[in-house]
């Protein structure tokens, strides 16, 4: 999912010919039961996972069993992922309709009301506990799985780390929310119990990522970058542990430290 471009590089005071691998970015429409519902700018890989994860995270369906089939239609200007649900979800589709293209940096673009953007989230009941060493290892293992980013240096990754199985799955995309949707979809297809592990992100943690993790039922998010203030507030309400700014063996706990061995000994706001 990348192409090679020719250019020039300026190093040590001189220009020389150079090549750069660049990630693909494609308009991907998600059509639900025959009607266009969302258009995302995404990396055109693992699109079935994207559709499943998006449908679950946006609460269009409550389980992967409600998805009857998914078909890909390649169009001149993008890709139309056509999903058909077993049950009639017309009411949910009307409530949650998106009608504009969302840039890769935002997972909330196109939402038609502030109530939907700031939706209430049920607290997560996951009983996961990781050691500080496992948190560092989760990020290290995800780094090794970033095949596309190694070539392009321009995509995000989302992974799922299990305390006894290591990094079970990873997905990449130009959009961090797309990467997480793909991961959620992949885990749902496998029947994984997402509450038994932690989501690992290479990006900053914004509110839509916390929302998606909460809907999926995951109790811990690990990230190499810092969260936004509102993401921390939501994670606190949703009973989600945020382990952020992971650098080698160091990291910061901002919410619910009880899921990290030794973390609960210190006050976390």
Secondary structure, DSSP 8 states (H G I E B T S, - for coil): -EEEEEEEEEETTEEEEEEEEEE--EEEEEEETTEEEEEEEE-SSSHHHHHHHHHHHTTS-SSGGGEEEEEEEEETTEEEEEEEESS--HHHHHHT---SEE-TT-SSTT---HHHHT-----------B-HHHHHHHHHHHHHT-HHHHHHS--EEEEEEETTTEEEEEEEESSHHHHHHHHHHHHHHHT--GGGEEEEESS-B-HHHHHHHHHHT--EEEESS-B-HHHHHHHHHTT-EEEEEEETTEEEEEE-GGGBTTGGGS---
